[in-house]
Amino acid sequence: MKILGIGNAIVDVLCKVNDDFITQNSLKKSTMKLIEEKEFKNLLSSLSIEETISGGSVANSIVGLSQLGSDVGFIGKINNDNLGQKYEDGLKKENVNFLYSKKDEPLPTGSCLILITPDSERTMCTFLGTSGKINDNDVNDKIVRDTEIIFLEGYLWDEGEPKKAFNKAINNSKKVAMSLSDLFCVERHKSDFLDLVKNRLDIVFANEQEILSLIDGKSFDEVISFSKELNKNIIITRGEKGSLSINNNEVIECPAKKNLNIKDLTGAGDLFAAGYLHGYINNLTTRDCLEEGTNLSAKIIQKIGARI
């Protein structure tokens, strides 16, 4: 198998809202907030659902890779419930090897309320459910060893059982890629993420906001200097400023696509990572990998949802 994703198995619930809804519910636009099931239901009670789809950050990337023809798999914890079955069916429909055997769990399958404001930004309220309870027993070390790259998500990281799952995957892997996922995740786990980036990962995906927070930087020049000191590939997306890869002292930039009919920014980073990794496993140049990522992210933001 080329790439194995390990991440939160989350069912996305997409709703359009105005900015007042974000303010009235004390949410921070364009970030992710962890909530309990009761709050999830309260927020949803006054909304109209646009779409419900199998999601999760790395799972979105893995589906994108599958649609590009790559041999990929995914490990994510679901419950043996209705949403869990829908989640599994959704991945299998996309020709993804779903490498988790669901069983009855104390918590339901996780879900994420994605609130899309008129400016196409998305604010996420996530009830992790059983997805956040992944542990080392859920990760098959033989499958990891037989895979070229494992792809992890910052959303999944937490002390305790998820950390054990991460460590088992990393310790048995040939090469490790990870997305920092969200500013919320970086600020919550800054010291752990910094250790991962410096010492345990080979490929890192982040946006400008996330990487600046990680290093407590004030300018993007500090990000460049920090990344050049690491013997690994740091890939940073910068919205309208495009993207870049920093590998040792080599900095390669790629411009963003122009004149797009943007409808929803959900999944932009996920599909960028899919495009980049597709190029990487097919031995394309770094510049071409960035271009692949840019093309895929440009496609996804011109539709609702995180699946092409």
C-alpha positions as CSV (number, residue, x, y, z in Angstrom):
1,M,0.0,0.0,0.0
2,K,1.3,3.5,-0.9
3,I,-0.2,5.6,1.9
4,L,-2.1,4.7,5.1
5,G,-4.0,7.5,6.8
6,I,-4.7,7.4,10.6
7,G,-7.2,9.9,11.8
8,N,-10.5,10.9,13.3
9,A,-13.4,9.0,11.7
10,I,-15.9,11.9,11.7
11,V,-19.2,12.3,9.9
12,D,-19.4,15.9,8.6
13,V,-22.7,17.8,8.9
14,L,-22.5,21.0,6.7
15,C,-24.7,24.0,7.4
16,K,-24.8,27.5,6.0
17,V,-25.0,30.3,8.7
18,N,-24.5,34.0,8.9
19,D,-21.8,35.8,10.9
20,D,-24.2,36.5,13.7
21,F,-24.7,32.8,14.4
22,I,-20.9,32.5,15.0
23,T,-20.8,35.5,17.3
24,Q,-24.0,34.6,19.3
25,N,-22.6,31.1,20.0
26,S,-19.2,32.5,21.1
27,L,-17.4,30.7,18.3
28,K,-14.1,31.8,16.7
29,K,-14.4,31.9,13.0
30,S,-12.3,29.5,10.9
31,T,-11.2,27.4,13.8
32,M,-12.2,24.0,15.3
33,K,-13.8,23.7,18.7
34,L,-14.3,20.4,20.6
35,I,-17.8,20.1,22.0
36,E,-19.9,17.5,23.8
37,E,-22.9,15.8,22.2
38,K,-25.4,18.0,24.0
39,E,-23.9,21.2,22.6
40,F,-23.7,19.6,19.1
41,K,-27.4,18.9,19.2
42,N,-28.3,22.3,20.5
43,L,-26.3,24.1,17.8
44,L,-27.9,21.9,15.1
45,S,-31.4,22.3,16.4
46,S,-31.8,25.7,14.7
47,L,-30.0,24.9,11.5
48,S,-30.8,23.5,8.1
49,I,-28.4,20.7,6.9
50,E,-26.9,21.2,3.5
51,E,-25.1,17.9,3.3
52,T,-24.0,14.9,5.5
53,I,-20.9,13.0,4.4
54,S,-18.1,10.8,5.8
55,G,-15.3,13.1,6.8
56,G,-12.3,13.7,9.0
57,S,-9.2,15.6,7.8
58,V,-6.8,12.8,6.8
59,A,-9.8,10.7,5.6
60,N,-10.6,13.5,3.1
61,S,-7.0,13.4,1.9
62,I,-7.0,9.6,1.6
63,V,-10.2,9.8,-0.5
64,G,-8.6,12.4,-2.7
65,L,-5.6,10.1,-3.2
66,S,-7.8,7.2,-4.0
67,Q,-9.7,9.3,-6.6
68,L,-6.3,10.0,-8.2
69,G,-5.6,6.3,-8.5
70,S,-3.4,5.7,-5.5
71,D,-3.5,2.5,-3.4
72,V,-4.5,3.8,0.0
73,G,-6.0,2.8,3.3
74,F,-7.5,4.4,6.4
75,I,-7.7,3.6,10.1
76,G,-10.3,5.4,12.2
77,K,-12.4,4.4,15.2
78,I,-16.2,4.2,14.6
79,N,-19.0,2.6,16.6
80,N,-21.2,-0.2,15.4
81,D,-24.1,2.3,14.9
82,N,-25.9,3.9,12.0
83,L,-23.4,6.7,11.5
84,G,-20.6,4.2,11.8
85,Q,-22.0,2.1,9.0
86,K,-22.5,5.1,6.8
87,Y,-19.0,6.2,7.4
88,E,-17.6,2.8,6.5
89,D,-19.8,2.5,3.4
90,G,-18.7,6.0,2.3
91,L,-15.0,5.1,2.3
92,K,-15.5,1.7,0.6
93,K,-17.5,3.5,-2.1
94,E,-14.3,5.5,-2.8
95,N,-12.1,2.4,-3.0
96,V,-10.3,3.1,0.3
97,N,-9.2,0.1,2.3
98,F,-10.9,0.7,5.6
99,L,-8.7,-1.1,8.1
100,Y,-10.8,-1.0,11.2
101,S,-13.3,-3.6,12.4
102,K,-16.2,-1.7,14.1
103,K,-17.7,-3.0,17.3
104,D,-20.1,-1.8,20.0
105,E,-18.6,1.1,21.8
106,P,-19.7,3.2,24.8
107,L,-19.6,6.4,22.7
108,P,-21.3,7.0,19.3
109,T,-19.5,7.6,16.0
110,G,-18.0,11.1,15.9
111,S,-19.5,14.0,14.1
112,C,-18.5,17.5,13.1
113,L,-20.8,20.4,12.5
114,I,-19.2,22.6,9.8
115,L,-20.6,26.1,9.8
116,I,-20.1,27.9,6.4
117,T,-20.4,31.7,6.6
118,P,-21.1,33.9,3.5
119,D,-17.3,34.5,3.0
120,S,-16.9,30.7,2.5
121,E,-15.0,30.3,5.7
122,R,-15.8,27.3,7.8
123,T,-16.0,27.1,11.6
124,M,-16.1,23.6,13.0
125,C,-17.7,22.2,16.1
126,T,-16.5,18.6,16.7
127,F,-18.0,15.9,18.9
128,L,-15.3,13.3,18.7
129,G,-17.4,10.5,20.1
130,T,-15.5,7.2,19.9
131,S,-13.1,8.5,17.2
132,G,-11.1,10.2,19.9
133,K,-10.6,7.0,21.8
134,I,-8.4,5.3,19.2
135,N,-5.5,3.3,20.9
136,D,-2.5,1.3,19.9
137,N,-4.6,-1.9,19.6
138,D,-6.4,-0.3,16.7
139,V,-3.2,0.1,14.7
140,N,-1.9,-3.0,12.9
141,D,1.9,-2.7,13.0
142,K,2.4,-5.1,10.1
143,I,0.1,-3.0,7.9
144,V,2.1,0.1,8.9
145,R,5.4,-1.6,8.1
146,D,4.1,-2.6,4.7
147,T,3.1,1.0,3.8
148,E,5.4,3.5,2.1
149,I,4.0,6.5,4.0
150,I,1.7,6.9,7.0
151,F,-0.2,10.2,7.2
152,L,-1.4,11.4,10.6
153,E,-3.5,14.4,11.6
154,G,-3.0,16.8,14.5
155,Y,-6.7,16.6,15.2
156,L,-6.2,13.0,16.5
157,W,-3.3,13.8,18.8
158,D,-4.1,13.7,22.6
159,E,-2.4,12.4,25.7
160,G,-3.2,8.8,26.7
161,E,-4.6,6.3,24.2
162,P,-4.3,8.4,21.0
163,K,-0.7,9.2,21.8
164,K,0.0,5.4,22.1
165,A,-1.6,4.9,18.7
166,F,0.6,7.6,17.2
167,N,3.7,6.2,18.8
168,K,3.0,2.7,17.5
169,A,2.4,4.0,14.0
170,I,5.5,6.2,14.0
171,N,7.8,3.5,15.5
172,N,6.8,1.0,12.8
173,S,6.7,3.3,9.8
174,K,9.1,3.8,6.9
175,K,8.2,7.5,6.5
176,V,5.8,9.8,8.4
177,A,3.7,12.7,7.2
178,M,1.5,14.8,9.4
179,S,-0.8,17.7,9.2
180,L,-0.9,20.2,12.0
181,S,-4.6,20.5,11.2
182,D,-5.8,23.6,13.0
183,L,-4.6,26.6,15.1
184,F,-6.6,25.1,18.0
185,C,-4.6,21.9,17.9
186,V,-1.3,23.7,17.7
187,E,-2.0,25.9,20.7
188,R,-3.4,23.0,22.7
189,H,-0.5,20.7,22.1
190,K,2.4,23.1,21.2
191,S,5.2,21.4,23.0
192,D,4.2,17.9,21.7
193,F,3.8,19.2,18.1
194,L,7.1,21.0,18.2
195,D,8.8,17.8,19.3
196,L,7.1,15.8,16.6
197,V,8.1,18.3,13.9
198,K,11.7,18.5,15.0
199,N,12.3,14.9,15.8
200,R,9.8,12.4,14.5
201,L,8.2,13.5,11.2
202,D,9.5,13.5,7.7
203,I,6.8,15.6,6.0
204,V,4.8,18.3,7.7
205,F,1.8,20.1,6.3
206,A,0.7,23.4,7.9
207,N,-0.9,26.7,7.0
208,E,0.8,30.0,7.8
209,Q,-1.2,30.7,10.9
210,E,-0.4,27.2,12.4
211,I,3.3,27.3,11.8
212,L,3.7,30.8,13.1
213,S,1.9,29.7,16.3
214,L,4.0,26.6,16.6
215,I,7.2,28.6,16.7
216,D,5.7,31.7,18.4
217,G,6.9,33.6,15.4
218,K,6.1,37.2,14.5
219,S,7.1,37.1,10.8
220,F,7.2,34.6,8.0
221,D,10.9,35.0,7.7
222,E,11.2,33.3,11.1
223,V,9.2,30.4,9.7
224,I,11.7,30.1,6.8
225,S,14.7,30.2,9.1
226,F,13.1,27.6,11.5
227,S,12.2,25.2,8.6
228,K,15.6,25.5,7.0
229,E,17.2,24.2,10.2
230,L,15.2,20.9,10.0
231,N,16.3,18.0,7.8
232,K,12.8,17.4,6.5
233,N,10.1,18.7,4.2
234,I,7.9,21.5,5.5
235,I,5.0,22.4,3.3
236,I,3.1,25.6,4.0
237,T,-0.1,26.9,2.5
238,R,-0.7,30.6,2.6
239,G,-4.2,31.1,1.0
240,E,-4.0,33.7,-1.8
241,K,-0.2,33.9,-1.4
242,G,0.1,30.3,-2.6
243,S,2.2,27.6,-1.1
244,L,5.8,26.6,-0.6
245,S,8.0,23.7,0.3
246,I,11.1,24.2,2.6
247,N,13.5,21.3,2.4
248,N,16.9,21.9,4.0
249,N,18.0,25.2,2.4
250,E,15.8,24.8,-0.7
251,V,12.6,27.0,-0.8
252,I,10.2,26.4,-3.7
253,E,7.1,28.4,-4.1
254,C,3.9,27.9,-6.1
255,P,1.3,30.6,-6.8
256,A,-2.4,30.2,-5.9
257,K,-5.0,29.8,-8.6
258,K,-6.8,33.0,-9.6
259,N,-10.4,34.0,-10.4
260,L,-12.0,31.0,-8.7
261,N,-15.7,30.7,-7.8
262,I,-15.1,30.0,-4.1
263,K,-18.1,28.4,-2.4
264,D,-16.6,26.6,0.7
265,L,-13.1,26.4,2.0
266,T,-13.8,23.1,3.8
267,G,-11.2,20.5,2.8
268,A,-8.8,23.0,1.1
269,G,-5.8,21.9,3.2
270,D,-6.9,18.2,3.1
271,L,-7.0,18.1,-0.7
272,F,-3.8,20.1,-1.0
273,A,-2.1,17.4,1.0
274,A,-3.7,14.7,-1.2
275,G,-2.4,16.3,-4.4
276,Y,1.1,16.9,-2.9
277,L,1.4,13.3,-1.6
278,H,0.2,11.9,-4.9
279,G,3.0,13.8,-6.7
280,Y,5.5,12.7,-4.0
281,I,4.8,8.9,-4.3
282,N,4.9,9.2,-8.1
283,N,8.4,10.8,-7.9
284,L,7.4,14.2,-9.3
285,T,9.5,17.3,-8.6
286,T,8.7,19.3,-5.5
287,R,7.4,22.1,-7.7
288,D,5.1,19.7,-9.5
289,C,3.9,18.3,-6.1
290,L,3.0,21.8,-5.0
291,E,1.2,22.3,-8.3
292,E,-0.8,19.0,-7.9
293,G,-1.8,20.1,-4.4
294,T,-2.8,23.6,-5.6
295,N,-4.9,22.2,-8.5
296,L,-6.8,19.8,-6.1
297,S,-7.4,22.4,-3.5
298,A,-8.7,24.9,-6.1
299,K,-11.2,22.3,-7.2
300,I,-12.6,21.5,-3.8
301,I,-13.1,25.1,-2.7
302,Q,-15.4,25.7,-5.7
303,K,-18.0,23.2,-4.3
304,I,-19.7,22.5,-1.0
305,G,-18.0,19.9,1.2
306,A,-14.5,18.3,1.3
307,R,-15.0,15.5,-1.3
308,I,-14.5,16.0,-5.1
